[in-house]
Amino acid sequence: MTRFFITARSAPYWFLAPFLLLFAVFGLFPLLFSLGLAFARWEPTSGMGAMEWVGLENFVFALQDEWFWKSLGNTLWLGLASALPQHLIAVPLACALNGLHQRARNTLVGIYFMPYITSTVAIAILFSSLFSTDYGLINAALKAMRAVPGLEWLLPAQAIDWLNDPDRLKPAIATVVFWRFVGFNTVLYLAALQTIPRDLYEAATMDGAGRWQRFVYITLPGLKAMLLFGVTLSVIGSLQLFEEPFILTNGRGGNDQAGMTSAVYLYRLAFDFNDFGAASAMAWLLFALLALATWATQKAFGERA
């Protein structure tokens, strides 16, 4: 009986069947259900029979919603403020690590990579304590630096309320995101650097090329493909930013909604305001924006990156 059902031609499909079944139930079905829900009004507590077709009404609401545009603006601000410094620091840091002895390099790589594999919730809770107004170490460090002659006029006289001041909240969130991912990008670029032949550097040195010339004409072209990969991941991650602002603002977006990203607003719209249709429509608008941003990133790096 087993031989009748499983043949050499059908065997691969039988092995793939468990994955395909799980993907269909937990991946494809929610995706298609969300797409259908974007064109409907639905109260989950009323059951499936309460779903009402509304056409493009949810998309019109999303495009006219001030909170949606504010959350999108916050998302773009946080993306630029956290992702851009990641790569500007990760590239020279990877170059510095590449020149170290293997044991020292591996130790430092492990230290830099540790924030990426640490629980996001633990990281956010840790930084909530560090940013505390009364007992946070960051305010304590700023207070100690004010005692240094010449710095007192550069630093605030009072403790900064990082998580409640709308003007300070976004930089605080961007700092957490930067700290979490800069090590990950450093490891990416370090791996790419180790694939560049050393003969190129030796030949360039013999031809009189300086350190900056070797970096511009050898290192950067060798890193181009990995830079495209790393920046693309940052673009996708920035538009999906959720955990850090959600935890640091207790799921509310902070005062004046300064820390409410698009992902946080989608969550609140669905589970706080019980509007799953509008949340689904906004999710698909965000997906379209993400696809456009990814395409623009690839074009910026060139087709042969």
C-alpha positions as CSV (number, residue, x, y, z in Angstrom):
1,M,0.0,0.0,0.0
2,T,2.8,2.4,0.9
3,R,4.6,1.7,-2.4
4,F,1.4,2.5,-4.3
5,F,1.1,6.0,-2.9
6,I,4.8,6.9,-2.6
7,T,6.8,6.7,-5.9
8,A,10.1,8.1,-6.9
9,R,8.3,11.0,-8.6
10,S,5.9,11.8,-5.8
11,A,8.4,11.3,-2.9
12,P,9.6,15.0,-2.9
13,Y,6.1,16.2,-2.6
14,W,5.4,14.0,0.3
15,F,8.4,15.3,2.1
16,L,7.3,18.9,1.3
17,A,3.7,18.3,2.3
18,P,4.2,19.0,6.1
19,F,5.8,22.4,5.4
20,L,3.2,23.3,2.7
21,L,0.4,22.4,5.0
22,L,1.7,24.5,7.9
23,F,2.5,27.4,5.5
24,A,-1.0,27.2,4.0
25,V,-2.7,27.3,7.5
26,F,-0.4,29.8,9.3
27,G,1.0,31.8,6.4
28,L,-1.1,31.8,3.2
29,F,-4.5,31.8,4.9
30,P,-3.8,34.8,7.2
31,L,-2.4,36.7,4.3
32,L,-5.4,36.1,2.1
33,F,-7.8,36.7,5.0
34,S,-6.1,40.0,5.7
35,L,-6.4,41.0,2.0
36,G,-10.1,40.3,2.1
37,L,-10.5,42.0,5.4
38,A,-9.1,45.2,4.0
39,F,-12.2,45.5,1.9
40,A,-14.7,44.8,4.7
41,R,-15.9,46.0,8.1
42,W,-15.8,43.3,10.8
43,E,-16.5,43.0,14.5
44,P,-14.6,39.9,15.6
45,T,-16.9,39.4,18.6
46,S,-19.9,39.1,16.3
47,G,-18.6,36.2,14.3
48,M,-17.8,35.7,10.6
49,G,-21.4,36.3,9.6
50,A,-21.0,40.0,10.7
51,M,-18.4,40.7,8.0
52,E,-19.7,43.5,5.7
53,W,-18.2,44.4,2.4
54,V,-17.3,48.1,2.1
55,G,-15.1,48.2,-1.0
56,L,-12.3,50.8,-0.8
57,E,-13.8,52.6,2.3
58,N,-11.0,51.3,4.6
59,F,-8.3,52.6,2.2
60,V,-10.0,56.0,1.9
61,F,-10.1,56.1,5.7
62,A,-6.5,55.2,6.0
63,L,-5.4,57.8,3.6
64,Q,-7.4,60.5,5.4
65,D,-6.4,59.4,8.9
66,E,-4.1,61.9,10.5
67,W,-2.8,59.4,13.0
68,F,-1.8,57.1,10.1
69,W,0.3,59.8,8.5
70,K,1.8,60.8,11.8
71,S,2.8,57.2,12.6
72,L,4.3,56.9,9.1
73,G,6.3,60.1,9.7
74,N,7.5,58.8,13.0
75,T,8.5,55.5,11.3
76,L,10.5,57.3,8.6
77,W,12.2,59.5,11.2
78,L,13.2,56.6,13.3
79,G,14.3,54.6,10.3
80,L,16.7,57.3,9.2
81,A,17.9,58.2,12.7
82,S,18.6,54.6,13.6
83,A,19.5,52.9,10.4
84,L,21.8,55.5,8.8
85,P,24.3,55.6,11.7
86,Q,24.3,51.8,11.9
87,H,25.9,51.5,8.5
88,L,28.1,54.6,8.8
89,I,29.6,53.1,11.9
90,A,29.4,49.4,11.0
91,V,31.6,49.7,7.9
92,P,34.7,51.4,9.5
93,L,34.2,49.2,12.6
94,A,34.2,46.1,10.4
95,C,37.4,47.3,8.7
96,A,39.1,47.8,12.0
97,L,38.1,44.4,13.2
98,N,39.3,42.8,10.0
99,G,42.8,43.9,10.8
100,L,42.9,42.4,14.2
101,H,44.3,39.0,15.3
102,Q,41.7,36.2,14.9
103,R,41.2,35.6,18.6
104,A,40.7,39.2,19.4
105,R,38.5,39.7,16.4
106,N,36.3,36.8,17.3
107,T,35.9,38.0,20.9
108,L,34.9,41.5,19.8
109,V,32.5,40.2,17.1
110,G,30.8,38.1,19.8
111,I,30.4,41.2,22.0
112,Y,29.1,43.4,19.2
113,F,26.7,40.6,18.0
114,M,25.3,40.0,21.5
115,P,22.6,42.8,21.4
116,Y,21.1,41.3,18.2
117,I,20.5,37.9,19.7
118,T,19.3,39.3,23.1
119,S,15.5,39.4,23.7
120,T,14.0,42.6,22.4
121,V,11.8,42.8,25.5
122,A,14.8,42.5,27.8
123,I,16.6,45.2,25.8
124,A,13.6,47.6,26.0
125,I,13.1,47.0,29.7
126,L,16.9,47.6,30.3
127,F,16.8,50.9,28.4
128,S,13.6,51.9,30.1
129,S,15.7,51.9,33.3
130,L,18.6,53.6,31.7
131,F,16.4,56.4,30.4
132,S,14.6,56.9,33.8
133,T,14.4,60.5,34.8
134,D,15.2,60.2,38.4
135,Y,17.4,57.0,38.6
136,G,18.6,56.4,35.1
137,L,22.3,56.0,34.4
138,I,22.1,58.2,31.3
139,N,20.9,61.2,33.2
140,A,23.4,60.4,35.9
141,A,26.2,60.4,33.3
142,L,25.1,63.7,31.9
143,K,25.0,65.2,35.4
144,A,28.6,64.0,36.0
145,M,29.8,65.3,32.7
146,R,28.4,68.8,33.6
147,A,31.1,68.9,36.3
148,V,33.8,68.9,33.6
149,P,34.9,72.5,32.9
150,G,33.7,73.7,29.5
151,L,30.9,71.2,29.2
152,E,28.3,72.7,31.5
153,W,27.0,75.0,28.8
154,L,26.6,72.1,26.4
155,L,24.6,69.8,28.6
156,P,21.1,70.3,30.2
157,A,20.9,71.6,33.7
158,Q,18.0,69.4,34.6
159,A,17.4,65.7,34.2
160,I,15.9,64.8,30.8
161,D,12.5,63.1,30.8
162,W,13.4,60.8,27.9
163,L,10.3,58.7,27.7
164,N,7.6,61.3,28.4
165,D,9.0,64.3,26.5
166,P,7.8,64.1,22.8
167,D,11.0,65.8,21.6
168,R,13.2,63.3,23.4
169,L,11.3,60.1,22.9
170,K,12.2,59.5,19.3
171,P,15.9,59.9,19.8
172,A,15.7,57.5,22.7
173,I,13.9,54.9,20.6
174,A,16.4,55.4,17.8
175,T,19.3,54.9,20.2
176,V,17.9,51.5,21.3
177,V,17.4,50.4,17.7
178,F,20.9,51.5,16.7
179,W,22.5,49.7,19.7
180,R,20.6,46.5,18.8
181,F,21.5,46.3,15.1
182,V,24.9,48.0,14.7
183,G,26.7,44.8,15.7
184,F,24.6,42.7,13.2
185,N,25.6,45.0,10.3
186,T,29.2,44.9,11.5
187,V,29.3,41.1,11.3
188,L,27.7,41.3,7.8
189,Y,30.4,43.7,6.5
190,L,33.2,41.8,8.3
191,A,32.2,38.6,6.5
192,A,32.2,40.5,3.1
193,L,35.6,42.0,3.8
194,Q,37.1,38.6,4.3
195,T,36.1,37.6,0.8
196,I,38.1,40.4,-0.8
197,P,41.5,39.0,-2.0
198,R,44.4,40.4,-0.1
199,D,46.4,40.6,-3.3
200,L,44.3,43.6,-4.4
201,Y,45.4,45.5,-1.3
202,E,49.1,44.5,-1.7
203,A,49.1,45.5,-5.4
204,A,47.5,48.8,-4.6
205,T,50.0,49.5,-1.8
206,M,52.9,48.7,-4.2
207,D,51.4,51.2,-6.7
208,G,51.4,53.9,-4.1
209,A,47.7,53.9,-3.1
210,G,47.1,55.3,0.4
211,R,44.7,53.9,3.0
212,W,41.8,56.1,1.9
213,Q,42.4,55.2,-1.8
214,R,42.4,51.5,-1.0
215,F,39.2,52.0,1.0
216,V,37.4,53.8,-1.8
217,Y,38.6,51.8,-4.8
218,I,38.8,48.3,-3.3
219,T,36.9,48.0,0.0
220,L,33.7,49.8,-1.0
221,P,33.3,48.1,-4.3
222,G,33.9,44.8,-2.6
223,L,31.2,45.6,0.0
224,K,28.7,46.8,-2.5
225,A,26.6,43.6,-2.6
226,M,26.6,43.3,1.2
227,L,25.8,47.0,1.6
228,L,22.7,46.5,-0.6
229,F,21.7,43.5,1.5
230,G,22.3,45.3,4.8
231,V,20.5,48.5,3.8
232,T,17.6,46.5,2.4
233,L,17.2,44.7,5.7
234,S,17.3,48.1,7.5
235,V,14.6,49.5,5.2
236,I,12.4,46.5,5.8
237,G,13.1,46.5,9.5
238,S,12.5,50.2,9.9
239,L,9.1,50.2,8.3
240,Q,8.1,47.2,10.5
241,L,9.5,48.7,13.7
242,F,7.3,47.6,16.6
243,E,8.9,46.0,19.7
244,E,11.1,48.9,20.9
245,P,8.5,51.7,20.6
246,F,5.7,49.5,21.9
247,I,7.5,48.6,25.1
248,L,9.1,51.9,25.8
249,T,5.8,53.7,25.4
250,N,3.7,51.0,27.1
251,G,1.9,50.3,23.9
252,R,0.4,53.8,23.6
253,G,2.9,55.6,21.4
254,G,4.0,58.1,24.1
255,N,2.9,61.7,24.7
256,D,1.6,63.4,21.5
257,Q,2.0,60.0,19.8
258,A,5.7,60.8,19.3
259,G,6.8,57.2,19.4
260,M,3.9,55.6,17.6
261,T,5.2,53.8,14.5
262,S,3.0,52.5,11.7
263,A,3.2,48.9,13.1
264,V,2.2,50.1,16.6
265,Y,-0.7,52.1,15.2
266,L,-1.9,49.0,13.2
267,Y,-1.8,47.0,16.4
268,R,-3.7,49.6,18.3
269,L,-6.2,50.1,15.5
270,A,-7.0,46.4,15.5
271,F,-6.8,45.4,19.1
272,D,-7.5,48.6,21.0
273,F,-10.1,50.2,18.7
274,N,-11.4,46.9,17.3
275,D,-11.2,48.1,13.6
276,F,-9.6,45.1,11.9
277,G,-10.7,46.2,8.4
278,A,-8.9,49.6,8.6
279,A,-5.9,48.0,10.2
280,S,-5.7,45.5,7.3
281,A,-6.0,48.2,4.7
282,M,-3.2,50.2,6.4
283,A,-1.1,47.0,6.5
284,W,-1.4,46.6,2.7
285,L,-0.6,50.2,2.2
286,L,2.5,49.8,4.3
287,F,3.4,46.7,2.3
288,A,3.2,48.7,-0.9
289,L,5.4,51.4,0.6
290,L,7.9,48.8,1.7
291,A,8.0,47.2,-1.8
292,L,8.6,50.7,-3.3
293,A,11.3,51.5,-0.8
294,T,13.0,48.2,-1.5
295,W,12.9,48.8,-5.2
296,A,14.3,52.3,-4.7
297,T,17.1,50.9,-2.6
298,Q,18.1,48.5,-5.3
299,K,18.0,51.2,-8.0
300,A,20.2,53.4,-5.8
301,F,22.8,50.8,-5.5
302,G,22.7,49.8,-9.2
303,E,21.5,46.7,-10.9
304,R,24.9,45.0,-10.6
305,A,25.2,45.4,-6.8
